[in-house]
């Protein structure tokens, strides 16, 4: 897709007969999964960027849950990335992007120590069995259950609930600095994975007969 012109509209398409020919191909199924992962990652990234430099209660809520969603998503996406080589290890994008990502020890440590445990935590399960323990051990000079600017319901934020969710990842005595570091490392890792899928998808789709179309507005 390097030939795409700035601001031009483009698409990757296949006609009815071509799609019928490959619809049962397991490679297409895998590519659809990679595309769904990439869509979800980009959505969460955009949600976080839209409130990155704002500090209202609702902005804090959006930023916090953008991270929680990305972290939980990455816990699953990292496992799926391990299977890419089964069908696509011959593609240049696998060699350049996916293989180095999977071999990165810092990404592995992030996944195993922090993000993989999310699947069994309050992030996914609102009746988390660890919640009573976190409630007993969390230590603050001042506890804030709710905060808002004005009466609008959409602006209300419940920070204590999210602080306890982070406690399930970092421990009850986590600091804002620890969270900022986890956020940075998670965003960096998940962006690398999305970029890798972005590079691999067009190469794999071309092998299956999909065609690149560009509308120059002529």
Secondary structure by P-SEA (a helix, b strand, c coil): cccccccccccccccaaaaaaccccaaaaaaaaaaaaaaaaaaaaaaaaaccccccaaaaaaaaaaaaaaaaaaaaaaaaaaaccccccccccccccaaaaaacaaaaaaaacccccccccccccccccaaaaaaaccccccccccccccccccccccaaaaaaaaaacccccccaaaaaaaaaaaaaaaaaaaaaaaaaaaaaaaaabbbbbbbccc
